[in-house]
């Protein structure tokens, strides 16, 4: 085996390691990646009738400039906060009994072995169950993210999507958002709170050493999964 043959696999492995440590990815998720604006110069132009207003172009001298076309940018103010709690208490109690007296035959109590044993029957049963459960969860997410309009729906609503990556020490944090907004809800500064985003998909996570440290290994996840019979 030649030296060149041995060096090539090592070089490939080194490139893979460097690619894994490159940090913030260059390629975005297709559902959150950047959107190319529509080039209206390539579309069929309406006939100019000689007036100031040309059909097919929107121009307002008085309204605020807000997002309304594919590729426009909208600032989403994250004001997410949830607080949920649940409590359940169940108690069951059941008791039953049966008592059959000693039968009589011709006016005399029936017995065995000369009266040593009678034929009376008595039985009792009792069962109890008690269960209690309590669950609580609280989440909060604040900040802002700029997203792009990816689609204009027939009713005028805007589909927005975008992501933000931040490098912090040895890890990368990202925020992803996708949803539907109404142009009427946009403020004069072209912002909108996340509570007004319909069908919102908001993700906040990270990659890197810090995230891997807080993630249990595959063997630990196996022993904690429902597949573990013990």
C-alpha positions in Angstrom: 0.0 0.0 0.0 1.5 3.3 -1.1 1.9 6.4 0.9 -0.6 8.3 -1.3 -3.2 5.6 -0.7 -2.9 6.0 3.1 -2.9 9.8 3.0 -6.1 10.2 1.1 -8.5 8.5 3.7 -6.8 10.5 6.5 -7.3 13.8 4.5 -11.0 12.9 4.0 -11.5 12.3 7.7 -9.8 15.5 8.6 -12.1 17.5 6.2 -15.1 15.8 7.8 -14.0 16.8 11.3 -13.3 20.3 10.2 -16.7 20.5 8.5 -18.4 19.3 11.7 -16.6 22.0 13.7 -17.3 24.8 11.2 -20.0 26.2 13.5 -23.0 28.1 12.0 -24.2 26.2 8.9 -24.2 27.9 5.6 -27.3 26.1 4.3 -30.5 26.9 6.1 -33.5 24.7 6.7 -35.8 24.9 3.6 -38.8 25.9 5.8 -36.9 28.8 7.4 -34.3 29.8 4.8 -34.1 33.1 3.0 -36.6 33.9 0.2 -35.7 35.5 -3.1 -37.8 38.5 -3.8 -39.9 38.5 -6.9 -38.3 40.3 -9.8 -41.2 42.4 -11.1 -39.2 43.6 -14.1 -39.4 40.1 -15.5 -43.1 39.9 -15.3 -45.4 41.2 -18.1 -45.8 44.9 -17.7 -49.3 46.4 -18.0 -50.0 48.8 -20.7 -49.3 52.5 -19.8 -52.4 54.6 -20.3 -50.4 57.8 -19.9 -51.8 58.5 -16.4 -49.9 58.8 -13.1 -51.4 55.6 -11.8 -50.3 52.4 -13.6 -52.3 49.2 -13.0 -50.4 46.4 -11.3 -48.1 48.7 -9.3 -48.8 49.7 -5.7 -47.8 53.2 -4.6 -49.0 55.1 -1.6 -47.9 58.6 -0.6 -49.6 58.6 2.8 -49.6 55.0 4.2 -46.7 53.5 6.2 -44.2 51.4 4.4 -45.0 47.9 5.6 -44.3 44.4 4.3 -46.7 43.2 1.7 -44.8 41.3 -1.0 -42.6 38.2 -1.2 -39.1 39.0 0.1 -40.1 41.9 2.3 -38.8 41.8 5.9 -40.9 41.8 9.0 -39.7 42.1 12.6 -41.3 39.6 15.0 -41.2 40.5 18.7 -41.1 37.3 20.8 -43.3 37.7 23.8 -44.1 34.0 24.4 -45.0 33.0 28.0 -46.9 29.9 29.1 -47.7 28.7 32.6 -49.7 25.5 33.0 -50.5 23.3 36.0 -52.6 20.1 36.4 -53.6 18.2 39.5 -55.5 14.9 39.8 -56.6 13.0 42.9 -58.5 9.7 42.7 -59.7 7.5 45.5 -61.7 4.3 45.1 -63.1 2.1 47.9 -65.2 -1.0 47.5 -66.4 -3.6 50.0 -68.7 -6.6 49.6 -69.9 -9.4 51.9 -72.1 -12.5 51.8 -73.5 -14.4 54.7 -75.6 -17.6 54.3 -77.0 -19.1 57.5 -77.0 -22.8 58.3 -79.9 -24.5 56.6 -82.5 -26.5 58.5 -83.8 -29.9 57.6 -87.1 -31.0 59.1 -86.8 -28.2 61.6 -83.3 -29.1 62.7 -80.1 -27.4 61.7 -78.1 -29.4 59.1 -74.7 -30.4 60.2 -71.8 -32.8 59.6 -70.2 -35.3 61.9 -72.8 -35.1 64.5 -72.9 -31.3 64.7 -69.2 -30.7 64.6 -69.5 -28.7 61.3 -72.5 -26.7 60.1 -73.3 -25.6 56.5 -73.3 -21.9 57.0 -71.2 -19.7 54.6 -69.7 -16.3 55.2 -67.4 -14.3 52.9 -66.1 -10.7 52.9 -64.0 -8.7 50.4 -62.6 -5.2 50.4 -60.4 -3.3 47.8 -58.9 0.2 47.9 -57.2 2.4 45.4 -55.6 5.8 45.8 -53.8 7.8 43.2 -52.4 11.3 43.1 -50.7 13.2 40.3 -49.5 16.8 39.9 -47.8 18.5 36.9 -46.6 22.0 36.3 -44.8 23.7 33.4 -43.6 27.2 32.8 -41.9 28.7 29.7 -40.8 32.1 28.6 -39.2 33.4 25.4 -38.4 37.0 24.7 -36.4 38.8 22.0 -36.9 39.6 18.4 -36.2 38.0 15.0 -36.4 39.4 11.5 -38.2 37.2 9.0 -39.2 37.4 5.3 -42.5 37.1 3.5 -42.4 33.8 1.6 -45.9 33.8 0.3 -48.9 36.1 -0.1 -52.2 34.1 0.4 -55.3 34.8 -1.7 -57.0 36.6 1.3 -54.0 39.0 1.7 -52.4 37.3 4.7 -48.6 36.8 4.6 -46.7 33.6 5.2 -43.4 34.6 7.0 -40.3 32.5 7.8 -36.8 33.0 9.0 -34.1 32.0 11.4 -31.3 33.6 13.4 -28.0 32.0 14.4 -25.8 33.3 17.1 -22.3 32.0 18.0 -21.7 32.0 21.7 -18.3 30.6 22.9 -18.3 26.9 22.0 -21.9 26.6 20.9 -24.3 28.0 18.4 -27.8 29.2 19.4 -30.6 29.5 16.8 -34.2 30.8 16.7 -36.5 29.7 13.9 -40.0 31.0 13.2 -42.7 30.3 10.6 -46.3 31.3 10.6 -49.1 33.5 9.1 -49.7 37.2 9.8 -52.2 39.8 8.8 -50.9 43.0 7.2 -53.4 44.9 9.4 -51.6 43.8 12.5 -48.3 45.3 11.5 -47.3 48.4 13.4 -46.1 51.6 11.7 -42.5 50.4 12.4 -43.2 47.1 10.5 -43.2 45.0 13.7 -45.7 42.5 15.1 -45.8 40.5 18.4 -45.4 36.7 18.1 -48.8 36.3 19.9 -50.4 37.6 16.6 -48.7 35.0 14.4 -51.1 32.3 13.4 -50.1 28.7 13.0 -46.7 29.7 14.5 -43.8 27.3 14.6 -41.2 28.7 16.9 -38.0 26.8 17.8 -35.2 27.8 20.1 -32.3 25.4 20.5 -28.6 25.1 19.9 -25.7 22.9 18.7 -22.2 22.5 20.1 -20.4 21.4 23.2 -22.9 22.9 25.7 -25.9 21.3 24.0 -24.2 17.9 23.7 -23.3 18.0 27.4 -27.0 18.4 28.3 -28.0 15.6 26.0 -28.0 12.0 27.4 -26.2 9.3 25.5 -28.0 6.7 23.4 -27.4 4.0 26.1 -29.0 6.2 28.8 -31.9 7.0 26.5 -32.4 3.2 25.9 -32.6 2.4 29.6 -35.1 5.3 30.1 -37.3 4.4 27.1 -40.5 2.3 27.1 -38.5 -0.4 25.4 -36.7 -1.2 28.6 -38.8 -4.0 30.2 -37.4 -3.5 33.8 
